[in-house]
Amino acid sequence: MQNSDELVSKQTLKWVTSFIVDLNVCPFAKREVEHDSIRLSVVRSKKTAFALEELMAEIAWLDENTETETSLVVFPTLFSDFESYLDFVAMTEDIMFEQGYEGTYQVATFHPDYCFDGVEQDDVSNYTNRSPYPMIHLLREASVEKAIEFYGDTTGIPDDNIALMEEMGLEKVETILQSCLKPESAE
């Protein structure tokens, strides 16, 4: 049985708060959660071409709604295979470039089976980019630049996150991710 859009949204937001914010995986996320400036869009397309159209429609929505800083576009019914997801990411970046969005929006990638190139599938470092569902995170480039200016040097964030995952251990990190998928925890 498919999860409803409402449940997918709750589970995703639970992941944002209990993983991304609470563990400080992204030092900029807490502010956006507190300001309620994150949009979450559940896309149910079953074809890549339609999913790409919906993703570009989300970018057009962001263009018109500047009070929203960032958008998570979640694909609960598509891209269960990580390689097909990576192909979609490449298509996304290509069309964004073609349509003049380079420098306007930045893409961050998350997937339940995320695996960095050259890293074993069960390596805990992959959890820095693992999420309950395949998703594309659209960030406003100008806002990212302002946040970096305020924060300072951000080059150490990925290494700090990997160190945190290693310190916590695979079992604990996996438990946090799986807890987000429990319907009662998404309340």
N, C-alpha and C positions, 0 to 999 in steps of 0.2 A: 504494500500500500504506500502510495506517495504521501509525503508530508505536505501539509497545506503551506501556502505562501506565508501565512501568519506564523506557523511553527518554524519554518526555515528562517524567517526574519528574527524571531526570538532566539533561536539557537545561534545564529550568526552574531547577534548583539551580545549574547552571553559570552561568546568567544572573545569578542572585542573587549568586553569589560574584564572578564576573569583571566584572560591570557595576555592580550596586547597591552591593556592599561595596567592591570594589577601587577604584572611582571615587568612593566616598563619596557616592553619589547620595542615600542615606538614611543620615544619621549614626547612626541607631539600629539598623540592620540587623546590623552586625558582631557586636554583643553577642548578639543572638538566634541568629545562626548559630553562634557559639562555644558558646553554652549549649544548642544543639540544641533550641530551644524554638519552632521553626517547623514547622508541619504543612503538608503538601502533599497535596491531594486532587485526583485526576483524575476529572472528570465526563464521561461519554460520552453523556449524554442527547442525543437528536436533536430534542426538542421543548422549547420554552422553558418550558412549565409544569412539566415534569419537572425541568429544570435548576434552576428556582426552588425546587422541593421539596427537591432535593439540597443546594442552598445553605443553605436553612433547617435542614436536618438537620445540616449542618456547624456552624451556629451552636449548635444544641442540643448537639452534641458538645463544642464549646468551653465551653459552660455547665457541662458535667460534668467537664471536664478542665482545670482552672484552671492547671496547670503549663505548658500550652501557651500561649504569649503571642500567637501570630498564626497565621493560616492563609491559604495561597494555594490558591484553588479554581480549577483550570485546566480550560478547556473546549476541548480540541483538535479536537472534531468539530462545534462549534456556534459561531455568531457570527463567521464569517469576514468578514461585512460589518460594518464599524465602526458604521454607523447602527443596525443591529439590536442590536448589543452595547450601544450607549448606551440604547436602549429597555429592554433587560434591566436595566441599571444602575438606571434610573429605577424599574422595577418592584421591584427588590431594595430600594431605599431606601424605597419606599412600604410594602412588606410589613413591613420591619423596624420602621418607625414604627408601623404598625397593631398589631404584636405586642409593642410596648413595648420595643424594643431601642435606641431613640434614647438616646444618652448611655452606652450599654453597649458597642456596637461601632461602629467607624468603617469606612467603605469607601474603599479606594484602588483606582484603575482602571488597568489595563494591557492593551494590545492591540497586535498587530503593525502595524496601520495607524493607530495613535493619531494624532489630529490636533486640536490645540487650535482652538477657535472663532476664526475670523478669521486663522488662520495657514495659509500654503501647505502642501500635503501634503508637499513635499520639504524643508521647513524643518527644520534640524537640531534645533531646540528640541523638536520632537515626540518625539525619542528619549528624553527624560526619562521618558516613559510608554509607550514601546514595549517589547514583550516577545516572546518566541518564540511564545507562544500567547495567545489571549484569556484573561484571568483577573480574578478579584475577590480583592482582598487584604483580609481581615478583621483588624482590629486592635482590641485591647481599649482602650477609651477611657481607662480609669483608668491603664493603662500608658503610653499616649501622653502623658497629662498629667504623669505622673512623669518621663518622659524629657525633656519640654519644660522642666520645672522644673529638672532637672539640667543640661540643655544651655544653657538661656537662650533668648534671642530666636531663634525659628525662622523668622521672616517672610522672611528673606533666602535661605533654602535654595532655593526655586524659581529665583530669579534667579541664584544661584551655579551651580546645575545647568545652566541655559541658557547661562551664560557658559562653563562647562566644555565643553559640547557644541560651542559655536561655536569655541572655542579648538582643540579636537581636530579638528574638521571632519567633514563628512558622511561621507566615505569611511572614515575611521578608526572612527567610531562604528558605521557599518553593518557594518564588518568584525568588530567585537567581537560585535555581535548575531548575525550569521550564523555566527560560529565556535561559538556555543552550540548551533547546530542540527546540527552535524556529529556523527554518532554516535561517532566516535573521541574527540572532545573532551569528551564527556559521561562518559567513563570515570572 
